[in-house]
Amino acid sequence: MKRKAWGAIIDFDDTLVETTIYYDKAKEQFAAKMSELGFPAGECLEVLNRFDINNVLKCGGFQKQCFPNALVETYEYYTELFNVEFCRHTRKWMEDLGWWVFEQPVELIDGARETLERLSLEIPLFLATKGDEEIQTKRLQESGLKDYFRAVYIVPDKTHQEYLGIANKNRIDPGQSWIIGNSMKGDINPGIKSGFNCIHVFHHNTWDFEEEEPEGEYFSVNSIRDVAEIIFKGL
Ligand SMILES: [Mg+2]
């Protein structure tokens, strides 16, 4: 018998499309540049991460300026620490490197489209993503995945209240429904807390800000391709 009040809320970044790889490429270039300037590359990356997380917290979410600003702030911090002259051109280089991340073409994760295609025939799909509204809207458009979703939620933070709000609005019952994503912090833990069934989709590359200890039971898969089988089991 088909269940009536079910739905699946799916994450976007690093679940359906590559995201962190571009940040990592930018960080590599940043480290090389810092090293060239005589600063300690490894330590700079840790400082960068702290500025980045701090900016996200200050903005109350992932705003597009957070990462470019963090690169500039780290550069500034080291020029002061090492008492060397601050160079406007290097500042600009840092900022541009931050924006470069958002200019990269949207690359689907292997199996993402096929999985949405298959799921959407049976179960209403909802997309929930953090991030900058303008950038995420554009990336979703470019991904060609938008039409698989009944509704799209771009939220400042993914909390259990957000998920319960989505469930209420769409009259889905969390106990019969699913949350699918690569982040313990943003997908799985708040999903567990709000009573959803959760599937953690491993991605080789997840920002450590998204890591957390699991707070309950959940399914774990290595590829988005394995999601449908879990959801349709027992139907
Ligand atoms: Mg994600």
Residues whose N, C-alpha, C, O or C-beta is under 5 A from the ligand:
A	BS01	MG	D11 F12 D13 D14 T15 N182 S183
